[in-house]
């Protein structure tokens, strides 16, 4: 599988480098040129802070090459009906987005760890995986708060790994 990482905004280069290394086992990773978050993206103001609609990033990633494309941004994200999201992806497409905006308050190591877990989780959705609410350790367990992300592992459980392997097989990887 070929994976393109597309930075939006001012993403710390160390985060991008770390994600390239961590996701290398999953795919052949390339880094696309950074882009500012387009002014045309739907946004809202919540508690004095701008948040951007997560699905807006999918449109902006359409020209990017790769079996999967992961947007990484420093802006806060939301989705309809939710106060915020750490990331977003759809089961039916090749695009995923993660935001590092809420990850760094506990230091650089937590920022990197949370970024990797969230990236793997969102890419899992693009491989046909749903949330695994039964397995707290599986990376596909839903994270409602940072503690959920910190508690779970970085890997797919046995069941999720089988589904992801099937999708990767169809991609010829």
C-alpha positions as CSV (number, residue, x, y, z in Angstrom):
1,X,0.0,0.0,0.0
2,X,1.2,3.5,-0.8
3,X,0.4,6.1,1.8
4,X,0.8,9.9,1.4
5,X,0.9,12.1,4.4
6,X,-0.4,15.6,3.7
7,X,0.3,18.3,6.3
8,X,-2.2,21.2,6.7
9,X,-1.2,24.2,8.7
10,X,1.9,24.4,10.9
11,X,2.5,20.8,11.8
12,X,5.7,20.2,13.8
13,X,8.2,18.4,11.4
14,X,9.1,16.0,14.2
15,X,5.5,14.8,14.3
16,X,5.6,14.2,10.5
17,X,8.9,12.4,10.7
18,X,7.7,10.2,13.5
19,X,4.5,9.3,11.6
20,X,6.5,8.4,8.5
21,X,8.6,6.0,10.7
22,X,5.7,4.6,12.6
23,X,3.5,4.0,9.6
24,X,6.2,2.5,7.5
25,X,5.3,-1.1,8.7
26,X,1.8,-0.4,7.3
27,X,2.6,1.2,4.0
28,X,5.2,2.8,1.8
29,X,5.0,6.3,3.1
30,X,5.7,9.6,1.3
31,X,5.3,13.1,2.6
32,X,3.5,15.7,0.4
33,X,4.2,19.4,0.4
34,X,2.5,21.3,3.3
35,X,-0.5,23.4,2.6
36,X,-2.3,26.1,4.6
37,X,-5.8,25.3,5.8
38,X,-8.0,26.7,3.1
39,X,-10.1,29.7,4.1
40,X,-13.1,28.0,2.3
41,X,-13.2,25.2,4.9
42,X,-16.3,25.1,7.1
43,X,-15.5,26.3,10.6
44,X,-17.1,27.2,13.8
45,X,-16.1,29.1,16.9
46,X,-16.4,27.1,20.1
47,X,-15.4,28.6,23.4
48,X,-13.4,31.3,21.6
49,X,-11.4,28.8,19.4
50,X,-11.9,28.0,15.7
51,X,-12.7,24.5,14.8
52,X,-12.8,23.0,11.3
53,X,-15.2,20.5,9.9
54,X,-13.1,17.3,9.6
55,X,-14.7,16.2,6.3
56,X,-13.5,19.3,4.6
57,X,-10.0,17.9,4.4
58,X,-11.2,15.0,2.2
59,X,-12.0,17.4,-0.6
60,X,-8.6,19.1,-0.4
61,X,-6.8,15.7,-0.5
62,X,-8.5,14.5,-3.7
63,X,-5.5,15.4,-6.0
64,X,-3.0,13.6,-3.8
65,X,-1.5,10.3,-5.0
66,X,-1.6,7.1,-3.0
67,X,-3.8,4.2,-2.0
68,X,-4.4,6.1,1.2
69,X,-3.9,9.8,2.1
70,X,-3.6,11.0,5.6
71,X,-4.0,14.7,6.4
72,X,-2.2,15.9,9.5
73,X,-3.2,19.3,10.9
74,X,-2.6,21.5,13.9
75,X,-6.1,23.0,13.8
76,X,-8.9,21.6,16.0
77,X,-11.5,19.5,14.3
78,X,-15.2,18.8,14.8
79,X,-17.8,16.6,13.1
80,X,-21.6,17.1,13.0
81,X,-23.1,16.3,16.4
82,X,-19.7,16.1,18.2
83,X,-17.9,18.8,20.2
84,X,-14.6,17.8,18.7
85,X,-12.8,14.8,17.0
86,X,-9.2,13.7,17.1
87,X,-9.6,12.5,13.6
88,X,-12.0,11.4,10.9
89,X,-12.1,8.8,8.1
90,X,-14.8,7.0,6.1
91,X,-15.0,3.3,5.5
92,X,-15.7,3.9,1.8
93,X,-12.8,6.1,0.8
94,X,-9.0,6.5,0.9
95,X,-8.9,9.7,2.9
96,X,-8.3,10.2,6.7
97,X,-7.4,13.2,8.8
98,X,-6.0,13.7,12.2
99,X,-5.5,16.8,14.3
100,X,-2.7,17.1,16.8
101,X,-4.3,20.2,18.3
102,X,-5.3,18.4,21.6
103,X,-2.3,16.0,21.9
104,X,0.7,18.0,23.2
105,X,-0.4,19.3,26.6
106,X,1.4,16.4,28.3
107,X,4.7,16.8,26.6
108,X,6.4,15.8,23.3
109,X,6.3,12.0,23.9
110,X,2.6,12.0,24.4
111,X,2.1,14.2,21.4
112,X,4.0,11.6,19.2
113,X,2.3,8.6,20.8
114,X,-1.2,10.0,20.4
115,X,-0.5,11.1,16.9
116,X,0.6,7.6,15.9
117,X,-2.3,5.8,17.5
118,X,-4.8,8.2,16.0
119,X,-3.3,7.9,12.5
120,X,-3.4,4.1,12.7
121,X,-6.9,4.2,14.0
122,X,-8.1,6.5,11.2
123,X,-6.3,4.5,8.5
124,X,-7.9,1.4,9.9
125,X,-11.3,2.9,9.0
126,X,-10.1,3.3,5.4
127,X,-9.2,-0.4,5.5
128,X,-12.8,-1.3,6.3
129,X,-12.6,-1.3,10.1
130,X,-15.3,0.0,12.4
131,X,-14.8,0.9,16.1
132,X,-14.0,-2.0,18.3
133,X,-15.9,-1.1,21.5
134,X,-15.4,-4.6,23.0
135,X,-11.6,-4.5,23.1
136,X,-10.1,-1.6,25.1
137,X,-6.6,-2.4,23.9
138,X,-7.3,-2.4,20.2
139,X,-6.3,0.7,18.3
140,X,-9.8,0.7,16.8
141,X,-11.4,1.4,20.2
142,X,-13.2,4.7,20.1
143,X,-11.4,7.6,21.9
144,X,-13.8,10.0,23.5
145,X,-11.0,11.7,25.5
146,X,-7.2,11.6,25.7
147,X,-7.3,9.0,28.4
148,X,-8.9,6.6,26.0
149,X,-6.2,7.2,23.5
150,X,-3.5,6.8,26.1
151,X,-5.0,3.5,27.4
152,X,-5.3,1.7,24.1
153,X,-2.5,0.1,22.1
154,X,-1.1,0.9,18.7
155,X,-2.0,-2.4,17.1
156,X,-5.1,-3.9,15.6
157,X,-6.6,-6.8,17.6
158,X,-6.7,-10.2,16.0
159,X,-10.2,-9.6,14.5
160,X,-9.4,-6.1,13.2
161,X,-6.1,-7.3,11.8
162,X,-7.8,-10.0,9.7
163,X,-10.2,-7.4,8.2
164,X,-7.3,-5.0,7.5
165,X,-5.2,-7.8,6.0
166,X,-8.0,-8.7,3.6
167,X,-8.2,-5.1,2.4
168,X,-4.5,-4.8,2.0
169,X,-4.5,-8.1,0.1
170,X,-7.0,-6.6,-2.4
171,X,-4.7,-3.6,-2.8
172,X,-1.9,-6.0,-3.7
173,X,0.3,-5.4,-0.7
